[in-house]
Amino acid sequence: MNTLTLGAWSYGVKESGSGQRRALRPPGSAKIANMARIFITGAADGLGQMAARLMASNGHRVVLHARSPSRAKEALAAVPGAERTVFGDLSSIEECRQIAANVNKLGTFDAVIHNAGVGYRERTRNATVDGVPLVFAVNTLAPYILTALIRKPKRLVYLSSAMHRNGDPSLNDLTWSERAWGASSAYADSKLHDVILAFAVARKWPSVLSNAVEPGWVATKMGGPGATDDLDAGPKTQVWLATSNDPEAMVSGQYFYHQKRREPEPAARDEEIQERLIAECARISGVPFPD
């Protein structure tokens, strides 16, 4: 199984009544729910690592995803208290299937945060082993496959972007097989897909709280040094949605920016568009969406 553990910091292995750590409330946070178990993708750096560190520091049991064994080791070293990692390349349909299988072997999770993403500076279509653009594979198809195959958690959080409002709601040529490549447009499309997927899951799975987050344009590796938004605030909303018992966080089918609801691109709420995206992702990946 593609997992790694960090010895003494592996919660669930070392749990005891007297050995549990008390939760510490991060600055500006609302009420924290009982200690939760969370799986987060793309946790080796950037907002994923920041969110993981915040959750682990508050005593939550965090399982990190990274692309490779070496990145997994780096992630564990950077997130003290993380339970373990699961590694696999999100650009590969087969590896996404394996990631989901390995996550399921670890048991159930209270929340899954779909954080991993590829940015808007891909100069070419950059086809994956499955023949689809890297941006679509990682930002759209991987969250779909993992959602469909990982045992239902109580909460799902999908990272989007303000650029989703520039995405194409027609869903024509999702794999950029006919269109001339446009990096910014491909990224915008994929971030719209993430909101559509979050809202589709909220509708189809009423027992699961499913929401989308705009973390802001922040100075991570993806955002670049010129980003102007608050980096410290970047991971807080996804952590809040995954772990808080604040009534404002205990909702579904919403779009958030800095712990406040925002109106998304209206097309994301269109049920026909939701159904079409799910059908296309199922066709391309070979993974049907479960009831």
TISERO-316915 format. One record per residue (C-alpha): residue in one letter; residue number from 1; y, x, z. Coordinates in Angstrom, 1 decimal, m for minus. Each point is the difference from the previous one (the first is absolute). Layout:
! TISERO-316915
<site resn="a" resi="NUM" v="Y" u="X" w="Z"/>
...
END
This chain:
! TISERO-316915
<site resn="m" resi="1" v="0.0" u="0.0" w="0.0"/>
<site resn="n" resi="2" v="3.4" u="1.4" w="m1.0"/>
<site resn="t" resi="3" v="1.5" u="0.1" w="3.5"/>
<site resn="l" resi="4" v="1.4" u="2.6" w="2.3"/>
<site resn="t" resi="5" v="0.6" u="m0.2" w="3.8"/>
<site resn="l" resi="6" v="2.3" u="2.0" w="2.3"/>
<site resn="g" resi="7" v="m2.2" u="0.7" w="3.0"/>
<site resn="a" resi="8" v="1.7" u="m0.8" w="3.2"/>
<site resn="w" resi="9" v="2.5" u="m2.3" w="m1.7"/>
<site resn="s" resi="10" v="m2.6" u="m2.3" w="m1.5"/>
<site resn="y" resi="11" v="0.6" u="m3.3" w="1.7"/>
<site resn="g" resi="12" v="m3.0" u="m2.3" w="0.1"/>
<site resn="v" resi="13" v="m2.1" u="3.1" w="0.7"/>
<site resn="k" resi="14" v="1.8" u="1.0" w="3.2"/>
<site resn="e" resi="15" v="1.1" u="m3.5" w="1.2"/>
<site resn="s" resi="16" v="m0.3" u="m0.7" w="3.7"/>
<site resn="g" resi="17" v="1.7" u="m2.4" w="2.4"/>
<site resn="s" resi="18" v="1.9" u="2.8" w="1.7"/>
<site resn="g" resi="19" v="0.5" u="2.2" w="m3.1"/>
<site resn="q" resi="20" v="2.0" u="m2.5" w="m2.1"/>
<site resn="r" resi="21" v="3.6" u="1.0" w="m0.7"/>
<site resn="r" resi="22" v="2.8" u="m2.3" w="0.8"/>
<site resn="a" resi="23" v="2.0" u="m1.3" w="m2.9"/>
<site resn="l" resi="24" v="3.5" u="1.5" w="m0.4"/>
<site resn="r" resi="25" v="2.6" u="m2.2" w="m1.7"/>
<site resn="p" resi="26" v="1.8" u="1.8" w="m2.8"/>
<site resn="p" resi="27" v="3.8" u="m0.2" w="m0.1"/>
<site resn="g" resi="28" v="1.2" u="m3.3" w="m1.4"/>
<site resn="s" resi="29" v="m3.4" u="m1.6" w="m0.1"/>
<site resn="a" resi="30" v="m0.9" u="m3.5" w="1.0"/>
<site resn="k" resi="31" v="m3.0" u="m1.1" w="2.1"/>
<site resn="i" resi="32" v="m3.1" u="2.0" w="m0.8"/>
<site resn="a" resi="33" v="m3.3" u="m1.9" w="m0.3"/>
<site resn="n" resi="34" v="m3.2" u="1.1" w="1.7"/>
<site resn="m" resi="35" v="m1.2" u="3.3" w="m1.2"/>
<site resn="a" resi="36" v="m1.0" u="m0.5" w="m3.7"/>
<site resn="r" resi="37" v="m2.2" u="1.9" w="m2.4"/>
<site resn="i" resi="38" v="1.8" u="0.7" w="m3.3"/>
<site resn="f" resi="39" v="m1.0" u="1.5" w="m3.3"/>
<site resn="i" resi="40" v="2.9" u="1.5" w="m2.0"/>
<site resn="t" resi="41" v="m0.2" u="1.5" w="m3.5"/>
<site resn="g" resi="42" v="2.0" u="3.0" w="m1.1"/>
<site resn="a" resi="43" v="0.4" u="1.4" w="3.5"/>
<site resn="a" resi="44" v="0.1" u="3.7" w="m0.8"/>
<site resn="d" resi="45" v="3.8" u="0.1" w="m0.3"/>
<site resn="g" resi="46" v="3.2" u="m2.1" w="m0.4"/>
<site resn="l" resi="47" v="0.3" u="m3.5" w="1.4"/>
<site resn="g" resi="48" v="m3.7" u="m0.3" w="0.4"/>
<site resn="q" resi="49" v="m0.2" u="2.9" w="2.3"/>
<site resn="m" resi="50" v="3.1" u="m1.1" w="1.9"/>
<site resn="a" resi="51" v="m1.4" u="m3.5" w="0.5"/>
<site resn="a" resi="52" v="m3.4" u="1.4" w="1.1"/>
<site resn="r" resi="53" v="1.7" u="2.3" w="2.5"/>
<site resn="l" resi="54" v="2.0" u="m2.8" w="1.4"/>
<site resn="m" resi="55" v="m3.1" u="m2.2" w="0.5"/>
<site resn="a" resi="56" v="m2.2" u="2.7" w="1.4"/>
<site resn="s" resi="57" v="2.7" u="1.0" w="2.5"/>
<site resn="n" resi="58" v="0.0" u="m3.5" w="1.3"/>
<site resn="g" resi="59" v="m3.8" u="0.1" w="0.6"/>
<site resn="h" resi="60" v="m1.1" u="m1.9" w="m3.1"/>
<site resn="r" resi="61" v="m3.3" u="1.1" w="m1.6"/>
<site resn="v" resi="62" v="1.1" u="1.3" w="m3.4"/>
<site resn="v" resi="63" v="m2.3" u="0.9" w="m2.9"/>
<site resn="l" resi="64" v="1.7" u="2.1" w="m2.6"/>
<site resn="h" resi="65" v="m0.6" u="0.0" w="m3.7"/>
<site resn="a" resi="66" v="0.6" u="3.2" w="m2.1"/>
<site resn="r" resi="67" v="m0.9" u="1.0" w="m3.5"/>
<site resn="s" resi="68" v="m2.3" u="2.9" w="0.7"/>
<site resn="p" resi="69" v="m1.8" u="1.7" w="2.9"/>
<site resn="s" resi="70" v="2.7" u="2.7" w="0.2"/>
<site resn="r" resi="71" v="2.8" u="m2.7" w="0.1"/>
<site resn="a" resi="72" v="m2.1" u="m1.8" w="2.6"/>
<site resn="k" resi="73" v="0.0" u="3.0" w="2.2"/>
<site resn="e" resi="74" v="3.8" u="0.4" w="m0.4"/>
<site resn="a" resi="75" v="0.5" u="m3.7" w="0.8"/>
<site resn="l" resi="76" v="m2.1" u="0.3" w="3.3"/>
<site resn="a" resi="77" v="2.0" u="3.1" w="1.0"/>
<site resn="a" resi="78" v="3.3" u="m1.8" w="m0.6"/>
<site resn="v" resi="79" v="m0.9" u="m3.2" w="1.9"/>
<site resn="p" resi="80" v="m1.2" u="0.8" w="3.5"/>
<site resn="g" resi="81" v="m2.1" u="m2.7" w="1.4"/>
<site resn="a" resi="82" v="m1.3" u="m1.3" w="m3.4"/>
<site resn="e" resi="83" v="m3.5" u="m1.2" w="0.2"/>
<site resn="r" resi="84" v="m1.3" u="1.4" w="m3.2"/>
<site resn="t" resi="85" v="0.5" u="0.1" w="m3.8"/>
<site resn="v" resi="86" v="m1.5" u="m1.5" w="m3.0"/>
<site resn="f" resi="87" v="0.6" u="1.9" w="m3.3"/>
<site resn="g" resi="88" v="m0.1" u="m1.0" w="m3.6"/>
<site resn="d" resi="89" v="2.1" u="0.0" w="m3.2"/>
<site resn="l" resi="90" v="1.8" u="m3.3" w="m0.4"/>
<site resn="s" resi="91" v="0.4" u="0.5" w="m3.7"/>
<site resn="s" resi="92" v="m3.7" u="m0.4" w="m0.5"/>
<site resn="i" resi="93" v="m1.7" u="m3.5" w="0.1"/>
<site resn="e" resi="94" v="m3.3" u="1.5" w="1.1"/>
<site resn="e" resi="95" v="1.7" u="2.0" w="2.8"/>
<site resn="c" resi="96" v="1.9" u="m3.1" w="1.2"/>
<site resn="r" resi="97" v="m3.3" u="m1.7" w="0.3"/>
<site resn="q" resi="98" v="m1.4" u="2.9" w="2.0"/>
<site resn="i" resi="99" v="3.1" u="0.0" w="2.2"/>
<site resn="a" resi="100" v="m0.5" u="m3.7" w="0.8"/>
<site resn="a" resi="101" v="m3.7" u="0.5" w="0.7"/>
<site resn="n" resi="102" v="0.8" u="2.8" w="2.4"/>
<site resn="v" resi="103" v="2.7" u="m2.0" w="1.8"/>
<site resn="n" resi="104" v="m2.4" u="m2.9" w="0.4"/>
<site resn="k" resi="105" v="m2.5" u="2.4" w="1.6"/>
<site resn="l" resi="106" v="2.6" u="0.7" w="2.7"/>
<site resn="g" resi="107" v="0.0" u="m3.7" w="1.0"/>
<site resn="t" resi="108" v="2.8" u="m2.5" w="0.0"/>
<site resn="f" resi="109" v="3.7" u="0.7" w="0.0"/>
<site resn="d" resi="110" v="2.9" u="m2.0" w="1.4"/>
<site resn="a" resi="111" v="2.3" u="1.1" w="m2.8"/>
<site resn="v" resi="112" v="0.0" u="1.9" w="m3.3"/>
<site resn="i" resi="113" v="3.3" u="1.5" w="m1.3"/>
<site resn="h" resi="114" v="0.0" u="0.6" w="m3.7"/>
<site resn="n" resi="115" v="2.5" u="2.9" w="0.0"/>
<site resn="a" resi="116" v="m1.2" u="2.4" w="m2.7"/>
<site resn="g" resi="117" v="2.0" u="0.1" w="m3.1"/>
<site resn="v" resi="118" v="1.0" u="2.0" w="m3.1"/>
<site resn="g" resi="119" v="3.8" u="0.3" w="m0.7"/>
<site resn="y" resi="120" v="2.2" u="m0.8" w="m2.9"/>
<site resn="r" resi="121" v="0.2" u="3.5" w="m1.6"/>
<site resn="e" resi="122" v="m3.3" u="0.0" w="m1.9"/>
<site resn="r" resi="123" v="1.1" u="1.4" w="m3.4"/>
<site resn="t" resi="124" v="m3.1" u="m1.2" w="m1.8"/>
<site resn="r" resi="125" v="m2.5" u="m2.8" w="0.2"/>
<site resn="n" resi="126" v="m2.3" u="2.5" w="1.7"/>
<site resn="a" resi="127" v="m3.3" u="m1.9" w="m0.6"/>
<site resn="t" resi="128" v="m2.5" u="0.1" w="2.8"/>
<site resn="v" resi="129" v="m3.8" u="0.5" w="m0.3"/>
<site resn="d" resi="130" v="m0.1" u="m3.8" w="m0.6"/>
<site resn="g" resi="131" v="2.5" u="0.1" w="m2.8"/>
<site resn="v" resi="132" v="2.9" u="m1.7" w="1.8"/>
<site resn="p" resi="133" v="3.4" u="1.4" w="1.0"/>
<site resn="l" resi="134" v="0.0" u="1.9" w="3.3"/>
<site resn="v" resi="135" v="2.9" u="m2.1" w="1.3"/>
<site resn="f" resi="136" v="m1.9" u="m3.2" w="m0.7"/>
<site resn="a" resi="137" v="m3.2" u="1.4" w="1.4"/>
<site resn="v" resi="138" v="1.4" u="1.2" w="3.3"/>
<site resn="n" resi="139" v="2.8" u="m2.6" w="0.6"/>
<site resn="t" resi="140" v="m1.7" u="m3.2" w="m1.3"/>
<site resn="l" resi="141" v="m3.7" u="0.3" w="m0.6"/>
<site resn="a" resi="142" v="m0.9" u="2.0" w="3.2"/>
<site resn="p" resi="143" v="1.6" u="m2.5" w="2.4"/>
<site resn="y" resi="144" v="m1.7" u="m2.8" w="m1.9"/>
<site resn="i" resi="145" v="m3.4" u="1.7" w="0.2"/>
<site resn="l" resi="146" v="0.3" u="1.0" w="3.7"/>
<site resn="t" resi="147" v="1.2" u="m3.5" w="0.9"/>
<site resn="a" resi="148" v="m2.9" u="m1.6" w="m1.9"/>
<site resn="l" resi="149" v="m2.7" u="2.3" w="1.5"/>
<site resn="i" resi="150" v="1.1" u="0.9" w="3.5"/>
<site resn="r" resi="151" v="m1.1" u="m2.5" w="2.7"/>
<site resn="k" resi="152" v="2.9" u="m2.4" w="0.6"/>
<site resn="p" resi="153" v="2.4" u="1.4" w="2.7"/>
<site resn="k" resi="154" v="2.3" u="m2.2" w="2.0"/>
<site resn="r" resi="155" v="3.1" u="1.4" w="m1.7"/>
<site resn="l" resi="156" v="0.8" u="1.6" w="m3.4"/>
<site resn="v" resi="157" v="3.1" u="1.9" w="m0.9"/>
<site resn="y" resi="158" v="1.0" u="1.0" w="m3.5"/>
<site resn="l" resi="159" v="2.8" u="2.5" w="m0.7"/>
<site resn="s" resi="160" v="2.3" u="m1.0" w="m2.8"/>
<site resn="s" resi="161" v="3.5" u="1.0" w="m1.0"/>
<site resn="a" resi="162" v="3.4" u="m1.5" w="m0.9"/>
<site resn="m" resi="163" v="m0.9" u="1.1" w="m3.5"/>
<site resn="h" resi="164" v="m2.6" u="m2.8" w="m0.1"/>
<site resn="r" resi="165" v="2.8" u="m2.3" w="m1.1"/>
<site resn="n" resi="166" v="0.1" u="1.9" w="m3.3"/>
<site resn="g" resi="167" v="m3.7" u="m0.5" w="m0.6"/>
<site resn="d" resi="168" v="m1.4" u="m2.1" w="m2.9"/>
<site resn="p" resi="169" v="m1.4" u="m3.2" w="1.3"/>
<site resn="s" resi="170" v="m1.6" u="m0.8" w="m3.3"/>
<site resn="l" resi="171" v="m2.9" u="2.3" w="0.9"/>
<site resn="n" resi="172" v="m0.4" u="0.9" w="m3.7"/>
<site resn="d" resi="173" v="m1.6" u="3.3" w="m0.8"/>
<site resn="l" resi="174" v="m0.6" u="1.0" w="3.6"/>
<site resn="t" resi="175" v="m1.6" u="3.2" w="m1.0"/>
<site resn="w" resi="176" v="2.8" u="1.1" w="m2.4"/>
<site resn="s" resi="177" v="m2.4" u="0.2" w="m2.9"/>
<site resn="e" resi="178" v="2.5" u="m1.5" w="m2.5"/>
<site resn="r" resi="179" v="3.4" u="0.6" w="1.6"/>
<site resn="a" resi="180" v="1.9" u="3.3" w="m0.3"/>
<site resn="w" resi="181" v="m0.3" u="1.7" w="3.4"/>
<site resn="g" resi="182" v="2.9" u="m0.4" w="2.4"/>
<site resn="a" resi="183" v="m0.5" u="1.6" w="3.4"/>
<site resn="s" resi="184" v="2.6" u="m2.1" w="1.9"/>
<site resn="s" resi="185" v="m1.2" u="m3.2" w="m1.6"/>
<site resn="a" resi="186" v="m3.6" u="0.8" w="0.8"/>
<site resn="y" resi="187" v="0.8" u="0.6" w="3.6"/>
<site resn="a" resi="188" v="2.1" u="m3.1" w="0.3"/>
<site resn="d" resi="189" v="m2.8" u="m2.0" w="m1.5"/>
<site resn="s" resi="190" v="m2.5" u="1.4" w="2.5"/>
<site resn="k" resi="191" v="2.2" u="m0.8" w="3.0"/>
<site resn="l" resi="192" v="0.4" u="m3.6" w="m1.3"/>
<site resn="h" resi="193" v="m3.8" u="m0.1" w="m0.2"/>
<site resn="d" resi="194" v="m0.2" u="1.0" w="3.7"/>
<site resn="v" resi="195" v="2.2" u="m2.9" w="1.0"/>
<site resn="i" resi="196" v="m1.9" u="m2.4" w="m2.2"/>
<site resn="l" resi="197" v="m3.3" u="1.2" w="1.5"/>
<site resn="a" resi="198" v="1.3" u="m0.3" w="3.6"/>
<site resn="f" resi="199" v="1.1" u="m3.6" w="m0.6"/>
<site resn="a" resi="200" v="m3.2" u="m0.9" w="m1.9"/>
<site resn="v" resi="201" v="m2.1" u="1.3" w="3.0"/>
<site resn="a" resi="202" v="2.2" u="m2.0" w="2.4"/>
<site resn="r" resi="203" v="m0.7" u="m3.1" w="m1.9"/>
<site resn="k" resi="204" v="m3.7" u="0.5" w="m0.6"/>
<site resn="w" resi="205" v="m0.8" u="1.4" w="3.5"/>
<site resn="p" resi="206" v="1.9" u="m2.2" w="2.5"/>
<site resn="s" resi="207" v="m1.7" u="1.8" w="2.9"/>
<site resn="v" resi="208" v="1.5" u="3.3" w="m1.0"/>
<site resn="l" resi="209" v="3.7" u="0.9" w="0.4"/>
<site resn="s" resi="210" v="1.0" u="1.6" w="m3.3"/>
<site resn="n" resi="211" v="3.5" u="1.3" w="m0.7"/>
<site resn="a" resi="212" v="1.9" u="2.5" w="m2.1"/>
<site resn="v" resi="213" v="2.5" u="2.6" w="1.1"/>
<site resn="e" resi="214" v="3.0" u="1.7" w="m1.6"/>
<site resn="p" resi="215" v="0.3" u="3.2" w="2.0"/>
<site resn="g" resi="216" v="3.3" u="1.1" w="m1.6"/>
<site resn="w" resi="217" v="0.8" u="2.9" w="m2.2"/>
<site resn="v" resi="218" v="m0.7" u="2.9" w="2.4"/>
<site resn="a" resi="219" v="m0.2" u="3.7" w="m0.4"/>
<site resn="t" resi="220" v="m3.8" u="0.5" w="m0.2"/>
<site resn="k" resi="221" v="m1.7" u="2.0" w="m2.7"/>
<site resn="m" resi="222" v="m0.1" u="m3.1" w="m2.1"/>
<site resn="g" resi="223" v="3.6" u="m1.2" w="0.8"/>
<site resn="g" resi="224" v="1.5" u="3.5" w="m0.6"/>
<site resn="p" resi="225" v="2.7" u="1.8" w="1.9"/>
<site resn="g" resi="226" v="2.8" u="m2.2" w="m1.4"/>
<site resn="a" resi="227" v="m1.3" u="m3.2" w="1.7"/>
<site resn="t" resi="228" v="2.6" u="m1.7" w="2.1"/>
<site resn="d" resi="229" v="m1.9" u="m2.4" w="2.3"/>
<site resn="d" resi="230" v="m1.0" u="0.6" w="3.6"/>
<site resn="l" resi="231" v="m3.2" u="2.1" w="0.1"/>
<site resn="d" resi="232" v="m0.7" u="m0.7" w="3.6"/>
<site resn="a" resi="233" v="0.0" u="m3.8" w="m0.7"/>
<site resn="g" resi="234" v="m2.2" u="0.5" w="m3.0"/>
<site resn="p" resi="235" v="m3.4" u="m0.4" w="1.8"/>
<site resn="k" resi="236" v="1.0" u="m2.4" w="2.7"/>
<site resn="t" resi="237" v="m0.4" u="m3.4" w="m1.8"/>
<site resn="q" resi="238" v="m3.5" u="0.6" w="m1.1"/>
<site resn="v" resi="239" v="m1.0" u="1.2" w="3.5"/>
<site resn="w" resi="240" v="1.7" u="m3.1" w="1.4"/>
<site resn="l" resi="241" v="m1.8" u="m2.4" w="m2.3"/>
<site resn="a" resi="242" v="m3.4" u="1.8" w="0.7"/>
<site resn="t" resi="243" v="0.3" u="0.1" w="3.7"/>
<site resn="s" resi="244" v="2.6" u="m2.2" w="1.6"/>
<site resn="n" resi="245" v="m0.4" u="m3.4" w="1.6"/>
<site resn="d" resi="246" v="3.6" u="m0.8" w="m0.6"/>
<site resn="p" resi="247" v="0.1" u="m3.5" w="m1.5"/>
<site resn="e" resi="248" v="2.1" u="1.3" w="m2.9"/>
<site resn="a" resi="249" v="m2.8" u="2.4" w="m0.9"/>
<site resn="m" resi="250" v="m2.8" u="m2.6" w="0.4"/>
<site resn="v" resi="251" v="0.7" u="m1.6" w="m3.4"/>
<site resn="s" resi="252" v="m1.6" u="0.1" w="m3.4"/>
<site resn="g" resi="253" v="1.2" u="0.0" w="m3.6"/>
<site resn="q" resi="254" v="3.4" u="1.6" w="0.7"/>
<site resn="y" resi="255" v="1.9" u="3.0" w="m1.3"/>
<site resn="f" resi="256" v="1.8" u="2.3" w="2.6"/>
<site resn="y" resi="257" v="2.6" u="2.7" w="0.1"/>
<site resn="h" resi="258" v="0.7" u="1.7" w="3.3"/>
<site resn="q" resi="259" v="m1.8" u="m2.8" w="2.0"/>
<site resn="k" resi="260" v="2.1" u="m2.7" w="m1.7"/>
<site resn="r" resi="261" v="m1.2" u="m2.5" w="m2.6"/>
<site resn="r" resi="262" v="1.4" u="0.4" w="m3.5"/>
<site resn="e" resi="263" v="m0.5" u="m2.1" w="m3.0"/>
<site resn="p" resi="264" v="m2.2" u="1.7" w="m2.6"/>
<site resn="e" resi="265" v="0.0" u="m0.4" w="m3.7"/>
<site resn="p" resi="266" v="m0.8" u="m3.8" w="m0.3"/>
<site resn="a" resi="267" v="m2.8" u="0.6" w="m2.5"/>
<site resn="a" resi="268" v="m2.1" u="1.5" w="2.8"/>
<site resn="r" resi="269" v="m0.4" u="m3.4" w="1.5"/>
<site resn="d" resi="270" v="m1.2" u="m1.6" w="m3.2"/>
<site resn="e" resi="271" v="m3.6" u="m1.0" w="0.5"/>
<site resn="e" resi="272" v="m0.9" u="0.3" w="m3.7"/>
<site resn="i" resi="273" v="1.4" u="3.5" w="m0.1"/>
<site resn="q" resi="274" v="m2.0" u="0.9" w="3.2"/>
<site resn="e" resi="275" v="m3.2" u="m1.4" w="m1.5"/>
<site resn="r" resi="276" v="0.6" u="1.9" w="m3.3"/>
<site resn="l" resi="277" v="0.5" u="3.3" w="1.8"/>
<site resn="i" resi="278" v="m3.1" u="m0.4" w="2.1"/>
<site resn="a" resi="279" v="m2.0" u="m1.0" w="m3.1"/>
<site resn="e" resi="280" v="1.2" u="3.1" w="m1.9"/>
<site resn="c" resi="281" v="m0.6" u="2.3" w="2.9"/>
<site resn="a" resi="282" v="m3.5" u="m1.4" w="0.3"/>
<site resn="r" resi="283" v="m0.7" u="0.4" w="m3.7"/>
<site resn="i" resi="284" v="1.3" u="3.6" w="m0.2"/>
<site resn="s" resi="285" v="m1.7" u="1.2" w="3.3"/>
<site resn="g" resi="286" v="m3.2" u="m2.1" w="m0.2"/>
<site resn="v" resi="287" v="0.6" u="m1.1" w="3.5"/>
<site resn="p" resi="288" v="0.3" u="m3.7" w="0.5"/>
<site resn="f" resi="289" v="2.4" u="m1.4" w="2.7"/>
<site resn="p" resi="290" v="m2.0" u="m1.6" w="2.8"/>
<site resn="d" resi="291" v="0.7" u="m3.5" w="1.4"/>
END
